[in-house]
Amino acid sequence: MFLEPHVVVTPQWLEPLLARLEEEPKALVMPSLDVLNQDMTTYLRMQFLYWRFEWNLNLIADNPLRKDIDTSAPYPSPATSGGIYAIRKEWWDHLEFF
């Protein structure tokens, strides 16, 4: 599990990721990222978004088809934020990422 230090998690956020890795050992899984303001007083649940790269390699979250999908269920995305995700160590080592 990779998690940047500024991330704030909610109760039981990890269990669905671990369950998905149990089902799909070669998956890289990421929770949906909700928004919490700097004062930690306003919480906004994020809509369905794909992570993708633009031509200049900027990573953006977008919903180009304006789909409305339940984000509590797994869905594929062509990219991922580098700040919070889970992957099995055996698969990570096999891929030789770093």
DSSP file (Angstrom, degrees, kcal/mol; ACC not computed):
  #  RESIDUE AA STRUCTURE BP1 BP2  ACC     N-H-->O    O-->H-N    N-H-->O    O-->H-N    TCO  KAPPA ALPHA  PHI   PSI    X-CA   Y-CA   Z-CA
    1    1 A M              0   0    0      0, 0.0     2,-0.5     0, 0.0    85,-0.2   0.000 360.0 360.0 360.0 125.7    0.0    0.0    0.0
    2    2 A F  E     +A   85   0A   0     83,-3.2    83,-1.8     2,-0.0     2,-0.4  -0.933 360.0 169.9-109.0 131.4    1.4    3.4   -1.0
    3    3 A L  E     -A   84   0A   0     -2,-0.5    81,-0.2    81,-0.2    80,-0.1  -0.956  29.7-130.7-147.1 120.4   -0.1    6.4    0.7
    4    4 A E    >   -     0   0    0     79,-2.2     3,-1.5    -2,-0.4    79,-0.0  -0.372  28.6-117.2 -68.2 151.9    1.2   10.0    0.6
    5    5 A P  T 3  S+     0   0    0      0, 0.0    -1,-0.1     0, 0.0    78,-0.0   0.701 109.3  58.0 -68.3 -19.9    1.5   11.6    4.1
    6    6 A H  T 3  S+     0   0    0      2,-0.1     2,-0.2     0, 0.0    -2,-0.0   0.491  80.9 111.6 -88.7  -1.2   -1.1   14.3    3.4
    7    7 A V    <   -     0   0    0     -3,-1.5     2,-0.5    76,-0.1    -4,-0.0  -0.519  52.7-157.2 -76.3 135.9   -3.9   11.9    2.7
    8    8 A V        -     0   0    0     -2,-0.2     2,-0.3    28,-0.0    -2,-0.1  -0.961  13.4-158.8-111.2 128.0   -6.8   11.6    5.2
    9    9 A V        -     0   0    0     -2,-0.5     3,-0.1     1,-0.0     5,-0.0  -0.702   8.8-132.1-108.3 159.5   -8.7    8.3    5.1
   10   10 A T    >   -     0   0    0     -2,-0.3     3,-1.2     1,-0.1     4,-0.2  -0.637  45.3 -73.7-100.9 163.1  -12.1    7.4    6.3
   11   11 A P  T 3  S+     0   0    0      0, 0.0    -1,-0.1     0, 0.0     0, 0.0  -0.279 116.3   9.8 -57.0 141.0  -13.0    4.3    8.4
   12   12 A Q  T 3  S+     0   0    0      1,-0.1     0, 0.0    -3,-0.1     0, 0.0   0.775  83.7 132.7  61.2  32.7  -12.9    1.0    6.5
   13   13 A W    <>  +     0   0    0     -3,-1.2     4,-0.5     1,-0.1    -1,-0.1   0.774  68.1  51.6 -79.3 -26.4  -11.3    2.5    3.4
   14   14 A L  H  > S+     0   0    0     -4,-0.2     4,-2.2     1,-0.2     3,-0.5   0.829  91.7  71.8 -83.0 -33.2   -8.6   -0.2    3.2
   15   15 A E  H  > S+     0   0    0      1,-0.2     4,-2.4     2,-0.2     5,-0.2   0.876  96.0  50.6 -56.2 -44.5  -10.8   -3.4    3.3
   16   16 A P  H  > S+     0   0    0      0, 0.0     4,-2.0     0, 0.0    -1,-0.2   0.874 110.5  51.0 -62.8 -34.1  -12.3   -3.0   -0.2
   17   17 A L  H  X S+     0   0    0     -4,-0.5     4,-2.0    -3,-0.5    -2,-0.2   0.930 111.7  46.2 -66.9 -44.0   -8.9   -2.5   -1.7
   18   18 A L  H  X S+     0   0    0     -4,-2.2     4,-1.7     1,-0.2    -1,-0.2   0.882 111.1  53.0 -65.8 -37.6   -7.5   -5.7   -0.1
   19   19 A A  H  X S+     0   0    0     -4,-2.4     4,-1.8    -5,-0.2    -1,-0.2   0.901 108.6  50.1 -63.6 -40.4  -10.6   -7.6   -1.1
   20   20 A R  H  X S+     0   0    0     -4,-2.0     4,-2.9     1,-0.2    -2,-0.2   0.890 108.5  51.8 -66.3 -38.7  -10.1   -6.6   -4.7
   21   21 A L  H  < S+     0   0    0     -4,-2.0    -1,-0.2     1,-0.2    -2,-0.2   0.827 106.8  54.5 -66.3 -30.3   -6.4   -7.6   -4.6
   22   22 A E  H  < S+     0   0    0     -4,-1.7    -1,-0.2     1,-0.2    -2,-0.2   0.901 114.1  40.9 -66.3 -40.5   -7.6  -11.0   -3.3
   23   23 A E  H  < S+     0   0    0     -4,-1.8    -2,-0.2     1,-0.3    -1,-0.2   0.886 130.2  27.2 -72.8 -40.9   -9.9  -11.3   -6.3
   24   24 A E    ><  -     0   0    0     -4,-2.9     3,-2.1    -5,-0.1    -1,-0.3  -0.795  66.5-177.0-126.5  85.6   -7.4   -9.9   -8.8
   25   25 A P  T 3  S+     0   0    0      0, 0.0    63,-0.4     0, 0.0    66,-0.2   0.705  84.5  52.1 -60.2 -20.5   -3.8  -10.6   -7.7
   26   26 A K  T 3  S+     0   0    0     61,-0.1     2,-0.2    65,-0.1    -5,-0.1   0.216  88.9 110.8-100.5  15.4   -2.4   -8.7  -10.6
   27   27 A A    <   -     0   0    0     -3,-2.1    61,-0.5    -6,-0.2     2,-0.5  -0.534  58.5-147.5 -86.2 153.8   -4.5   -5.5  -10.1
   28   28 A L  E     -B   87   0B   0     -2,-0.2     2,-0.3    59,-0.1    59,-0.2  -0.994  29.6-164.4-112.5 118.4   -3.3   -2.2   -9.0
   29   29 A V  E     -B   86   0B   0     57,-2.6    57,-2.9    -2,-0.5   -12,-0.1  -0.806  15.0-177.9-114.6 148.3   -6.2   -0.7   -7.0
   30   30 A M        -     0   0    0     -2,-0.3    55,-0.1    55,-0.2     3,-0.1  -0.999  24.1-124.8-141.8 136.9   -6.9    2.8   -5.9
   31   31 A P        -     0   0    0      0, 0.0     2,-0.2     0, 0.0    41,-0.1  -0.371  41.3 -92.1 -73.9 161.7   -9.8    4.2   -3.8
   32   32 A S        -     0   0    0     39,-0.2     2,-0.8     1,-0.1    16,-0.1  -0.548  43.2-127.9 -69.4 143.1  -11.9    7.0   -5.2
   33   33 A L        -     0   0    0     -2,-0.2     2,-0.1    -3,-0.1    -1,-0.1  -0.842  26.0-168.5-102.4 111.0  -10.5   10.3   -4.0
   34   34 A D        -     0   0    0     -2,-0.8     2,-0.5    11,-0.1    11,-0.2  -0.370  23.6-107.6 -88.5 173.4  -12.9   12.6   -2.3
   35   35 A V  E     +C   44   0C   0      9,-2.8     9,-2.8    -2,-0.1     2,-0.4  -0.890  30.8 177.1-112.7 132.8  -12.3   16.2   -1.5
   36   36 A L  E     -C   43   0C   0     -2,-0.5     7,-0.2     7,-0.2   -28,-0.0  -0.997  29.7-125.1-130.0 124.9  -11.6   17.6    2.0
   37   37 A N    >   -     0   0    0      5,-2.0     3,-1.7    -2,-0.4     5,-0.0  -0.129  31.1 -99.2 -68.7 171.3  -10.9   21.3    2.3
   38   38 A Q  T 3  S+     0   0    0      1,-0.3    -1,-0.1     2,-0.1    -2,-0.0   0.806 124.2  51.8 -62.9 -31.6   -7.7   22.6    4.1
   39   39 A D  T 3  S-     0   0    0      3,-0.0    -1,-0.3     1,-0.0    -2,-0.1   0.525 107.5-127.5 -81.1  -5.1   -9.6   23.3    7.3
   40   40 A M  S <  S+     0   0    0     -3,-1.7    -2,-0.1     2,-0.2     3,-0.1   0.853  81.0 110.2  60.3  37.6  -11.0   19.8    7.2
   41   41 A T        +     0   0    0      1,-0.2     2,-0.5     0, 0.0    -1,-0.1   0.577  64.4  56.3-114.0 -16.4  -14.5   21.2    7.6
   42   42 A T        -     0   0    0     -5,-0.0    -5,-2.0     2,-0.0     2,-0.4  -0.976  61.1-171.5-125.5 124.1  -16.0   20.5    4.2
   43   43 A Y  E     -C   36   0C   0     -2,-0.5     2,-0.5    -7,-0.2    -7,-0.2  -0.942   1.3-174.2-114.9 131.6  -16.2   17.0    2.7
   44   44 A L  E     -C   35   0C   0     -9,-2.8    -9,-2.8    -2,-0.4     2,-0.3  -0.977  21.0-136.1-128.7 118.4  -17.3   16.4   -0.9
   45   45 A R        -     0   0    0     -2,-0.5   -11,-0.1   -11,-0.2     2,-0.1  -0.571  31.1-121.9 -72.2 129.3  -17.7   12.9   -2.3
   46   46 A M        -     0   0    0     -2,-0.3    25,-0.1     1,-0.1   -12,-0.1  -0.369  18.1-125.6 -74.2 150.2  -16.2   12.7   -5.8
   47   47 A Q        -     0   0    0      1,-0.2     2,-0.3    -2,-0.1    -1,-0.1  -0.255  49.8 -65.0 -79.2 176.1  -18.1   11.8   -8.8
   48   48 A F        +     0   0    0     19,-0.2     2,-0.3    21,-0.1    -1,-0.2  -0.506  66.7 171.7 -65.4 125.3  -17.1    9.0  -11.2
   49   49 A L        -     0   0    0     -2,-0.3     2,-0.4    -3,-0.1    14,-0.2  -0.997  28.8-143.3-139.4 143.6  -13.7    9.9  -12.8
   50   50 A Y  E     -D   62   0D   0     12,-3.6    12,-2.9    -2,-0.3     2,-0.5  -0.839  20.4-135.5 -95.1 141.8  -11.2    8.2  -15.0
   51   51 A W  E     +D   61   0D   0     28,-0.5    28,-1.1    -2,-0.4     2,-0.3  -0.864  40.4 156.5 -92.7 132.4   -7.5    9.1  -14.5
   52   52 A R  E     -D   60   0D   0      8,-2.7     8,-2.9    -2,-0.5     2,-0.4  -0.973  39.4-113.1-151.8 163.5   -5.8    9.7  -17.8
   53   53 A F  E     -D   59   0D   0     -2,-0.3     6,-0.2     6,-0.2     2,-0.1  -0.817  23.2-141.8 -99.9 140.0   -2.8   11.4  -19.4
   54   54 A E    >   -     0   0    0      4,-2.3     3,-2.2    -2,-0.4    -1,-0.0  -0.409  40.6 -91.5 -85.3 174.3   -3.1   14.3  -21.8
   55   55 A W  T 3  S+     0   0    0      1,-0.3    -1,-0.1     2,-0.1    -2,-0.0   0.811 130.0  53.1 -59.6 -30.5   -0.7   14.6  -24.7
   56   56 A N  T 3  S-     0   0    0      2,-0.1    -1,-0.3     1,-0.0     3,-0.1   0.306 122.1-108.7 -87.4  10.6    1.7   16.7  -22.6
   57   57 A L    <   +     0   0    0     -3,-2.2     2,-0.3     1,-0.3    -2,-0.1   0.583  67.0 151.2  71.9  15.3    1.7   13.9  -20.0
   58   58 A N        -     0   0    0      1,-0.0    -4,-2.3    -5,-0.0     2,-0.5  -0.606  44.9-130.8 -69.1 134.9   -0.3   15.9  -17.4
   59   59 A L  E     +D   53   0D   0     -2,-0.3     2,-0.3    -6,-0.2    -6,-0.2  -0.791  36.0 171.6 -89.0 125.2   -2.3   13.5  -15.3
   60   60 A I  E     -D   52   0D   0     -8,-2.9    -8,-2.7    -2,-0.5     2,-0.5  -0.944  32.7-132.4-132.9 155.9   -5.9   14.5  -15.0
   61   61 A A  E     +D   51   0D   0     -2,-0.3     2,-0.3   -10,-0.2   -10,-0.2  -0.931  42.1 159.1-105.0 129.8   -9.2   13.1  -13.7
   62   62 A D  E     -D   50   0D   0    -12,-2.9   -12,-3.6    -2,-0.5     3,-0.1  -0.963  42.6-153.2-150.0 158.2  -12.0   13.4  -16.1
   63   63 A N    >   +     0   0    0     -2,-0.3     3,-1.8   -14,-0.2   -14,-0.0  -0.629  24.7 170.8-132.0  73.1  -15.4   12.0  -17.1
   64   64 A P  T 3  S+     0   0    0      0, 0.0    -1,-0.1     0, 0.0   -15,-0.0   0.781  79.2  44.3 -62.5 -28.9  -15.5   12.7  -20.8
   65   65 A L  T 3  S-     0   0    0     -3,-0.1    -2,-0.0     2,-0.0    -3,-0.0   0.422 106.3-126.0 -94.0   1.8  -18.6   10.6  -21.4
   66   66 A R    <   +     0   0    0     -3,-1.8     2,-0.1     1,-0.2   -17,-0.0   0.864  45.0 176.5  55.7  40.4  -20.4   12.1  -18.4
   67   67 A K        -     0   0    0    -19,-0.1     2,-0.6     1,-0.0   -19,-0.2  -0.425  27.1-146.5 -71.8 149.2  -21.1    8.6  -17.0
   68   68 A D        +     0   0    0     -2,-0.1     2,-0.3   -21,-0.1    -1,-0.0  -0.898  33.7 163.9-118.3  98.7  -22.8    8.2  -13.7
   69   69 A I        -     0   0    0     -2,-0.6     2,-0.6     4,-0.0   -21,-0.1  -0.885  47.2-103.6-121.5 145.9  -21.3    5.0  -12.2
   70   70 A D    >   -     0   0    0     -2,-0.3     3,-1.2     1,-0.2   -23,-0.0  -0.562  29.3-160.8 -66.5 111.7  -21.3    3.7   -8.6
   71   71 A T  T 3  S+     0   0    0     -2,-0.6   -39,-0.2     1,-0.3    -1,-0.2   0.511  82.4  73.6 -78.2  -2.9  -17.7    4.4   -7.5
   72   72 A S  T 3  S+     0   0    0      2,-0.1    -1,-0.3   -41,-0.1    -2,-0.1   0.674  89.8  70.1 -80.7 -15.1  -17.9    1.9   -4.7
   73   73 A A  S <  S-     0   0    0     -3,-1.2    -4,-0.0     1,-0.1     2,-0.0  -0.751  99.4 -97.6 -97.4 148.6  -17.7   -0.9   -7.3
   74   74 A P        +     0   0    0      0, 0.0    -2,-0.1     0, 0.0    -1,-0.1  -0.322  45.5 172.9 -63.5 144.8  -14.4   -1.5   -9.2
   75   75 A Y        -     0   0    0     -4,-0.1     2,-0.1    -6,-0.0    -6,-0.0  -0.981  32.8-105.0-149.1 149.0  -14.0    0.0  -12.6
   76   76 A P        -     0   0    0      0, 0.0     3,-0.0     0, 0.0     0, 0.0  -0.390  32.3-175.7 -75.7 152.0  -11.0    0.2  -15.0
   77   77 A S        -     0   0    0    -27,-0.1   -25,-0.1    -2,-0.1   -27,-0.1  -0.988  29.1-134.0-145.1 138.1   -9.1    3.4  -15.5
   78   78 A P  S    S+     0   0    0      0, 0.0     2,-0.3     0, 0.0   -26,-0.2   0.632  88.8  14.8 -71.5 -11.7   -6.2    4.0  -17.9
   79   79 A A        -     0   0    0    -28,-1.1   -28,-0.5   -27,-0.1     2,-0.3  -0.897  67.9-146.9-148.4 175.9   -4.0    5.7  -15.3
   80   80 A T        -     0   0    0     -2,-0.3     2,-0.2   -30,-0.1     5,-0.1  -0.990  28.4-100.1-147.1 153.0   -3.8    6.2  -11.5
   81   81 A S        -     0   0    0     -2,-0.3     3,-0.4     3,-0.2   -30,-0.0  -0.501  28.7-139.5 -66.6 143.8   -2.7    8.8   -9.1
   82   82 A G  S    S+     0   0    0      1,-0.2     3,-0.2    -2,-0.2    -1,-0.1   0.467  89.6  71.3 -84.5  -0.1    0.7    8.0   -7.8
   83   83 A G  S    S+     0   0    0      1,-0.3   -79,-2.2   -80,-0.1     2,-0.3   0.673 103.4  21.9 -95.6 -17.9   -0.2    9.0   -4.2
   84   84 A I  E    S+A    3   0A   0     -3,-0.4     2,-0.3   -81,-0.2    -1,-0.3  -0.829  76.8 116.4-154.7 111.0   -2.5    6.3   -3.0
   85   85 A Y  E     -A    2   0A   0    -83,-1.8   -83,-3.2    -2,-0.3     2,-0.4  -0.979  42.3-132.9-163.5 165.2   -2.8    2.8   -4.4
   86   86 A A  E     +B   29   0B   0    -57,-2.9   -57,-2.6    -2,-0.3     2,-0.3  -0.975  24.1 164.9-128.8 143.5   -2.3   -0.8   -3.4
   87   87 A I  E     -B   28   0B   0     -2,-0.4     2,-0.2   -59,-0.2   -59,-0.1  -0.979  43.3 -99.2-152.7 144.8   -0.6   -3.6   -5.3
   88   88 A R     >  -     0   0    0    -61,-0.5     4,-2.6   -63,-0.4     3,-0.3  -0.460  29.3-131.5 -67.6 137.6    0.6   -7.1   -4.2
   89   89 A K  H  > S+     0   0    0      1,-0.2     4,-2.9     2,-0.2     5,-0.2   0.880 105.8  55.4 -58.7 -40.8    4.3   -7.1   -3.5
   90   90 A E  H  > S+     0   0    0      1,-0.2     4,-1.9     2,-0.2    -1,-0.2   0.903 111.4  43.7 -60.6 -41.0    4.9  -10.2   -5.6
   91   91 A W  H  > S+     0   0    0     -3,-0.3     4,-2.1   -66,-0.2    -2,-0.2   0.898 112.6  52.5 -71.8 -40.8    3.3   -8.5   -8.6
   92   92 A W  H  X>S+     0   0    0     -4,-2.6     4,-1.1     1,-0.2     5,-0.9   0.936 111.5  46.7 -57.3 -48.6    5.2   -5.2   -8.0
   93   93 A D  H  <5S+     0   0    0     -4,-2.9     3,-0.4     1,-0.2    -1,-0.2   0.894 110.3  53.2 -62.8 -40.1    8.5   -7.1   -7.9
   94   94 A H  H  <5S+     0   0    0     -4,-1.9    -1,-0.2    -5,-0.2    -2,-0.2   0.880 108.4  49.8 -62.9 -37.8    7.7   -9.1  -11.0
   95   95 A L  H  <5S-     0   0    0     -4,-2.1    -1,-0.2    -5,-0.1    -2,-0.2   0.698  97.2-143.9 -74.7 -19.5    6.9   -5.8  -12.9
   96   96 A E  T  <5 +     0   0    0     -4,-1.1    -3,-0.2    -3,-0.4    -2,-0.1   0.920  37.1 162.1  55.4  49.0   10.3   -4.3  -11.8
   97   97 A F      <       0   0    0     -5,-0.9    -4,-0.1     1,-0.2    -1,-0.1   0.934 360.0 360.0 -64.2 -47.3    8.7   -0.8  -11.5
   98   98 A F              0   0    0     -6,-0.2    -1,-0.2     0, 0.0    -5,-0.1   0.359 360.0 360.0-127.4 360.0   11.5    0.6   -9.3
